[in-house]
């Protein structure tokens, strides 16, 4: 009678399990949730096409504790001769149970740059006190901004199970002097807009690293 050694059987079983695990594909990272055509930014009547305003793509990623967004444009610079008094960028998004549409963005002028979380109030992007940080990455032609999810606690509850929807990236340029209250005689003009056709579930692997 042939006797099968238990140790050998166990070893073969273990090797098959390990082989199966090794062959399992890693989850595919989501990327470019927002896509927009090149060269379609609003025509500046004075300077014409501006690559700094021309949105090409965008992403949002989150682990439920931090929200990170990226807006990619045809060119990225901390200064812009075609928008000499300043620019603003926003990425709007919705989450279940919110009081308002939320956003994460930046305003940059010759004298300051402010990364800010906020909410949409009618047609206005209203900023809130928060702890956003960000960078203008010229090499990647990408503006990245991160903020703690708790910054929006008064307007929404963002968790590791939140679904982010209605992602929209927007760029604007100033005509005249920048004024945070809108009373400085200048105005904010639309540059470009890109919309997502997909939602994002917190914790989903993304090409945009949370907190980057």
Secondary structure, 3 states (H helix, E strand, C coil): CCCCCHHHHHHHHHHHHHHHHHHCCCCCCECCCEECCCCCCCCECCCECCCCCCEEEEEEEECCCEEEEEEEECCCCCCCHHHCCCEEEEEEEECCCCCCCEEEEEEECCCCEEEEEEEEECCEEEEECCCCEEEEECCCCEEEEEEEHHHHCCCCCCCCCCEEEEEEEEEEEEECCCCCCCCCCCEEEEEEEEEECCCEECCCCECCCCCC
